């Protein structure tokens, strides 16, 4: 059963994409693995922001990487 999704969106540094293009969409069946991938994604300089989708509680949280601040 899928529990979470991560959607990563490009910033101006991402080669081959324009700002706001979704460049990666990941599904998870547990929060621990998702948290590890989220930590890695936040460090990427080519990612503007990340949506974390909780499929159990039907919520979406937008997370911004340090690169876009």
N, C-alpha and C positions, 0 to 999 in steps of 0.2 A: 504494500500500500504506500503510495507516495504521500509524504507529509509536508514537504516544503519545496519551493522553487526559488532559484536566484535568476534574475534577469539583469545582465550587465549592459550598460549603454556607453557608447564611445564619447570621448571628448575630442578636441581639436588635434591631439597628438596621435590618435589612432590611425594608422596607415590604411587607406582604402575605405574609410567610412567618414561620414559627416557627423557633426555633433548631434547626439541624441539617437543615433542609429543603435538598435539592439544588436550587439555583437556576440553574445553568448547567452544561452538559456539552459539552465541545469535543473534537473529534478532529483529529489532525495527521498529516501525512505527512513530517514532518521535525522534528528537535529544535530548530533555530534559531528558527523561528516560535513553537513552543511555549514556549520560554524567554522570548521577548518578552511573550507573553500572560500567562505566569506572573508576571513582574515587575509588570505592570499589575494583575493580580488581587490580589496581595499588598498593594498600596497601598489597595485598596477598604476603606472602613470598615464596610461592611455584610456582609463575608465573614468567617466564623468560621475556617474552615480549608479547605484545598485538598488533594485527593488527586491525585497525579501517577502515572499508570499507564503503565508501559513495556510495550507490547504485544509487543516483540521478546523481552525477557528475562523477561516474565511477572512483573513486580514492581510493587508499589504502595508509594509513599512518601507519608505524610501531612505536609503543610506547613501551618503555622499563620501567619496574617497578623499583622502588628503590631497590628492593631485588636483582636484577641482576647486579647492578652497582658495 
